[in-house]
């Protein structure tokens, strides 16, 4: 069961004009280096993100609030660009940190204030020859199209609940989150890092509901009784609802 409190126009809120940036890649074709990441999504195959992922420079990463956002990226005016290839769509799952030992125009590609995309190698290879290393690109934010509902992965301890929210559709991002136990009122959760939110409360033995607001669209949804009273840390709980 869920409640839709406000519906924004996803296409209008999430699709932005094309802009210029650059893109590199990290890892190899196995994408083992892209697993985990600053957003905390863990195994990207198991959690629905696959190989079409990207690490954002800090200007785009927005202290983790950009986790889960989606971008269309196309190679632009480079001999390495594949001809007759439009764009590929990727999800932000990681941070590309600054490299202050290198100048921003020669190695320090993710140094502020640069807008930069460090793509998984399979995603990069969809738009350009990987031997190029770095290519100019055009990019724009778009709505995230997800299969299935939101996923809530629980960590923490008996007095601290840390929840990673995954498979977020629509804007793909989250600005705020609340949790409600079956014997408690709504408790505002604070942003921990990446796609995780935390509540310092003892909620053991209570079924849990969540209220989530999208950072981009400001749409709010309530997922009632996401986890049963017998919930445990280390498990992921699924819903059927999602932002669209």
PyMOL commands that set and color helices and strands:
alter all, ss='L'
color gray80, all
select helices_A, chain A and resi 10-14+32-34+58-64+121-124+130-132
alter helices_A, ss='H'
color red, helices_A
select strands_A, chain A and resi 2-6+19-26+53-57+70-75+88-96+116-120+135-142+151-157+160-166+176-181+186-193+196-199+208-213+220-227+236-238
alter strands_A, ss='S'
color yellow, strands_A
deselect
rebuild
show_as cartoon
